[in-house]
Structure formats: structure tokens, C-alpha cells
Amino acid sequence: MELILKKYPKNPIIIESTPGFGLAGTIAAEFLIDHLDTEMIGKIWLKDMPAITAIHECHVVQPLGIFYNKKYNILILHAITETKNIEWKLSEAIVELAKKLKAKEIISLEGVGSPGLSTASKTFFFSSDPIKRKIFQKIGIDPLKEGIIMGVTSALLLRHEEISISCIFAEASSNLPDSKAAAKIIETLDKYLGLKVDYKPLLQQAQKFEEKLKGILNKSQEVQKMQEKKKLSYVG
């Protein structure tokens, strides 16, 4: 695992998202990167990642890129690669990043399955910090009282004693890319951090975000399956 940084902002808030249910968190992070004044200041390199990248608007898209917004002192970790089997290593890299920069907080963005067919997505929160729990409740967000969390967010939650971590969960109607759930995450994050980001354009650009991310992730999953088949053929 290698953490590469060109700049070292002090005491930032780290927003992380990895592909999960409805890609809600991933779409939200993509939207933040596009709509805030951000620059790419680093990346996380894991040899266990699928060997795949994407070209977008004549630029290579880093599978685990780190973007920085100076105005709000926010780092955004944007993952567009399949994280299966690298959850623990990636969580270690995020915790190392937080410790190195003395981050105020890690905020994980996630989609969760919706129990009904309602088109209105609802958000929930979890926080390891009692003060931040009060802030979420003050802005009208309910705590997630019961649920199973998987992936990188789960690995980070299990290390909550090392760094302050909060999570914003949005109900997604299916496992397909869900920009409505992503917009709800942006709306909640905006209230929590005061970013003054309008989430409405996200709904208007839903198809663009969904097609881009779905295409990249589908290719990533195909490559991973091919790699697993090769390993099995060597064993057999």
C-alpha cells in the first residue's frame, strides 16, 4: 500500500466513498469534486486493486484519487474501483491519511437498501462523536439504530477509536445507480458542513453520472472475475 500526496493540508475533513449500494456515495463524491473548486493532490496505490483505469475527457481517472477543496478544507477520497478483498488495506490507508494530516473527522457516504418503493429517499447518520451526533440531530437527521454495514465503511467503523468518524446513509431504491439517493446525501452533507452546494443539478445530470460510473465499475468487476478465473486455473 502506498499513500502519495503532493500537498499536506492541516486538519482537513476527509470525505470518503467507495462503490456501494446504489452507488449513492460514489455519485455524491463525484458531484462534490465537479461542483466544488477541487484539485487532485494525491492517490492511494494498492497492488491488490484490479488492473483497470478509465479515460475521461482525455485524462486518466485514478481508481483511488484524493481531491482537495481549500475553501472548506475538505479532502475527498473518490474510489471508482471495485474494493472487494481490499477493504481492510484501504481502510488502513484512509486512517493513515487522517493521522498524517491530523484530520478533524472522516465522513463516509453510503447507500442503504430502502424497505419500500417510495421515491423519497431518507438519510440516516452514525457518529462516534457525541458532539457531532447532536449536530446531526439538530439538522433533523435520524440515527441509524439497526443495520448491517459492509465494505470499507465497516472497516473504518471498527477503527473508530483511532479517528473520529461519521457516516451519512441514504436509502436507495435498488442496487442500480441512484442519483436521487446521492442528491439526498449532498443535501444532508450541505446542512452538516454548510457547503452551500445546490444538489438540484445532480438530479438533472443523473444519467451522465450514472452511465459513467456504472460503465467503469462494470469493467472493473469483469477484470476482477477474469483474474479470479486465472488463479483458479493455476490451482487446478
VONUKE-864904 format. One line per field, with one value per residue (C-alpha): chain; residue number from 1; x, y, z. Coordinates in steps of 0.2 Angstrom, whole numbers, padded with zeros to 4 digits, always signed. Layout:
// residues N
cadena <- c(A, ...)
num <- c(NUM, ...)
c1 <- c(X, ...)
c2 <- c(Y, ...)
c3 <- c(Z, ...)
END
This chain:
// residues 236
cadena <- c(A, A, A, A, A, A, A, A, A, A, A, A, A, A, A, A, A, A, A, A, A, A, A, A, A, A, A, A, A, A, A, A, A, A, A, A, A, A, A, A, A, A, A, A, A, A, A, A, A, A, A, A, A, A, A, A, A, A, A, A, A, A, A, A, A, A, A, A, A, A, A, A, A, A, A, A, A, A, A, A, A, A, A, A, A, A, A, A, A, A, A, A, A, A, A, A, A, A, A, A, A, A, A, A, A, A, A, A, A, A, A, A, A, A, A, A, A, A, A, A, A, A, A, A, A, A, A, A, A, A, A, A, A, A, A, A, A, A, A, A, A, A, A, A, A, A, A, A, A, A, A, A, A, A, A, A, A, A, A, A, A, A, A, A, A, A, A, A, A, A, A, A, A, A, A, A, A, A, A, A, A, A, A, A, A, A, A, A, A, A, A, A, A, A, A, A, A, A, A, A, A, A, A, A, A, A, A, A, A, A, A, A, A, A, A, A, A, A, A, A, A, A, A, A, A, A, A, A, A, A, A, A, A, A, A, A)
num <- c(1, 2, 3, 4, 5, 6, 7, 8, 9, 10, 11, 12, 13, 14, 15, 16, 17, 18, 19, 20, 21, 22, 23, 24, 25, 26, 27, 28, 29, 30, 31, 32, 33, 34, 35, 36, 37, 38, 39, 40, 41, 42, 43, 44, 45, 46, 47, 48, 49, 50, 51, 52, 53, 54, 55, 56, 57, 58, 59, 60, 61, 62, 63, 64, 65, 66, 67, 68, 69, 70, 71, 72, 73, 74, 75, 76, 77, 78, 79, 80, 81, 82, 83, 84, 85, 86, 87, 88, 89, 90, 91, 92, 93, 94, 95, 96, 97, 98, 99, 100, 101, 102, 103, 104, 105, 106, 107, 108, 109, 110, 111, 112, 113, 114, 115, 116, 117, 118, 119, 120, 121, 122, 123, 124, 125, 126, 127, 128, 129, 130, 131, 132, 133, 134, 135, 136, 137, 138, 139, 140, 141, 142, 143, 144, 145, 146, 147, 148, 149, 150, 151, 152, 153, 154, 155, 156, 157, 158, 159, 160, 161, 162, 163, 164, 165, 166, 167, 168, 169, 170, 171, 172, 173, 174, 175, 176, 177, 178, 179, 180, 181, 182, 183, 184, 185, 186, 187, 188, 189, 190, 191, 192, 193, 194, 195, 196, 197, 198, 199, 200, 201, 202, 203, 204, 205, 206, 207, 208, 209, 210, 211, 212, 213, 214, 215, 216, 217, 218, 219, 220, 221, 222, 223, 224, 225, 226, 227, 228, 229, 230, 231, 232, 233, 234, 235, 236)
c1 <- c(+0000, +0007, -0001, +0005, +0002, +0008, +0001, -0002, -0017, -0018, -0033, -0045, -0061, -0060, -0075, -0073, -0084, -0082, -0094, -0109, -0127, -0135, -0118, -0126, -0110, -0099, -0110, -0111, -0092, -0091, -0103, -0094, -0077, -0086, -0095, -0083, -0066, -0055, -0038, -0031, -0017, -0014, -0019, -0019, -0010, -0014, -0006, -0021, -0033, -0040, -0028, -0040, -0042, -0053, -0050, -0062, -0061, -0043, -0037, -0033, -0045, -0036, -0045, -0042, -0040, -0038, -0045, -0044, -0055, -0046, -0061, -0069, -0053, -0060, -0052, -0062, -0057, -0065, -0065, -0071, -0064, -0071, -0065, -0069, -0054, -0045, -0057, -0045, -0030, -0040, -0046, -0028, -0023, -0038, -0033, -0015, -0020, -0031, -0017, -0004, -0014, -0022, -0039, -0054, -0066, -0069, -0086, -0092, -0105, -0116, -0132, -0143, -0157, -0174, -0188, -0201, -0204, -0206, -0197, -0192, -0175, -0172, -0155, -0148, -0132, -0120, -0106, -0093, -0093, -0106, -0105, -0107, -0122, -0130, -0127, -0135, -0150, -0151, -0152, -0166, -0157, -0161, -0148, -0146, -0152, -0151, -0142, -0128, -0113, -0101, -0085, -0073, -0085, -0087, -0068, -0067, -0081, -0072, -0057, -0067, -0057, -0042, -0051, -0067, -0079, -0097, -0107, -0122, -0133, -0146, -0160, -0158, -0172, -0161, -0143, -0144, -0135, -0147, -0144, -0159, -0151, -0135, -0144, -0151, -0133, -0127, -0142, -0138, -0119, -0123, -0133, -0120, -0105, -0113, -0105, -0119, -0119, -0135, -0140, -0153, -0140, -0136, -0154, -0153, -0136, -0141, -0140, -0122, -0115, -0124, -0118, -0100, -0099, -0109, -0098, -0081, -0087, -0094, -0077, -0068, -0079, -0076, -0057, -0058, -0068, -0055, -0041, -0050, -0053, -0034, -0030, -0042, -0034, -0017, -0023, -0032)
c2 <- c(+0000, +0017, +0034, +0048, +0066, +0082, +0093, +0091, +0102, +0103, +0097, +0094, +0084, +0069, +0063, +0045, +0035, +0018, +0009, +0003, +0001, +0011, +0019, +0034, +0039, +0037, +0048, +0061, +0062, +0064, +0078, +0087, +0085, +0093, +0107, +0112, +0120, +0105, +0099, +0082, +0081, +0063, +0045, +0028, +0014, -0004, -0018, -0029, -0017, -0023, -0018, -0006, +0013, +0024, +0039, +0053, +0069, +0065, +0062, +0046, +0044, +0037, +0022, +0030, +0048, +0061, +0079, +0094, +0110, +0124, +0135, +0122, +0112, +0096, +0081, +0069, +0052, +0046, +0027, +0021, +0004, -0012, -0013, -0032, -0040, -0024, -0016, -0018, -0011, +0003, +0007, +0007, +0019, +0031, +0030, +0034, +0049, +0055, +0053, +0061, +0076, +0077, +0076, +0083, +0069, +0056, +0056, +0041, +0042, +0026, +0020, +0008, -0003, +0005, -0005, +0002, +0008, +0027, +0039, +0050, +0044, +0047, +0049, +0042, +0045, +0037, +0046, +0040, +0058, +0063, +0082, +0078, +0066, +0082, +0092, +0078, +0078, +0097, +0097, +0084, +0068, +0052, +0040, +0023, +0012, -0005, -0011, -0021, -0011, -0019, -0014, +0000, +0009, -0006, -0007, +0011, +0010, -0004, +0008, +0022, +0023, +0029, +0043, +0052, +0045, +0050, +0041, +0048, +0034, +0037, +0025, +0019, +0010, -0003, -0008, +0001, +0019, +0030, +0049, +0053, +0045, +0054, +0070, +0067, +0063, +0080, +0089, +0082, +0085, +0103, +0105, +0097, +0106, +0122, +0119, +0129, +0116, +0115, +0097, +0100, +0099, +0082, +0076, +0085, +0076, +0060, +0050, +0057, +0052, +0035, +0029, +0035, +0026, +0011, +0008, +0010, -0002, -0015, -0016, -0017, -0031, -0040, -0039, -0045, -0060, -0064, -0063, -0075, -0087, -0087, -0090, -0105, -0112, -0111, -0121, -0133)
c3 <- c(+0000, -0005, +0000, -0012, -0008, -0017, -0003, +0015, +0021, +0040, +0050, +0035, +0035, +0025, +0014, +0008, -0003, -0011, -0023, -0013, -0013, -0027, -0030, -0020, -0010, -0026, -0036, -0022, -0021, -0040, -0039, -0025, -0035, -0050, -0041, -0028, -0033, -0031, -0036, -0036, -0023, -0022, -0023, -0014, -0023, -0019, -0028, -0025, -0035, -0051, -0065, -0074, -0076, -0086, -0098, -0096, -0106, -0112, -0094, -0084, -0070, -0054, -0046, -0029, -0031, -0017, -0021, -0010, -0008, +0000, +0004, +0016, +0020, +0013, +0006, -0005, -0007, -0023, -0027, -0044, -0042, -0035, -0017, -0014, -0005, -0002, +0011, +0026, +0017, +0010, +0027, +0034, +0020, +0025, +0043, +0039, +0029, +0043, +0056, +0044, +0041, +0059, +0051, +0061, +0055, +0042, +0034, +0025, +0012, +0009, +0001, +0010, +0004, +0006, +0014, +0002, -0015, -0010, -0022, -0007, -0001, +0018, +0026, +0042, +0052, +0063, +0073, +0085, +0092, +0104, +0099, +0081, +0085, +0092, +0076, +0065, +0076, +0077, +0057, +0058, +0053, +0062, +0069, +0061, +0075, +0067, +0051, +0044, +0036, +0025, +0015, +0018, +0029, +0040, +0042, +0046, +0059, +0068, +0070, +0077, +0092, +0082, +0072, +0073, +0060, +0055, +0041, +0031, +0024, +0011, +0006, -0012, -0021, -0029, -0032, -0048, -0049, -0039, -0041, -0030, -0015, -0020, -0020, -0003, +0003, -0004, +0004, +0021, +0020, +0015, +0031, +0041, +0034, +0027, +0010, +0000, -0013, -0024, -0026, -0040, -0054, -0048, -0052, -0069, -0073, -0066, -0082, -0085, -0068, -0068, -0085, -0082, -0065, -0070, -0085, -0076, -0062, -0073, -0082, -0065, -0060, -0076, -0074, -0057, -0062, -0076, -0063, -0051, -0065, -0069, -0051, -0051, -0067, -0059, -0044, -0054)
END
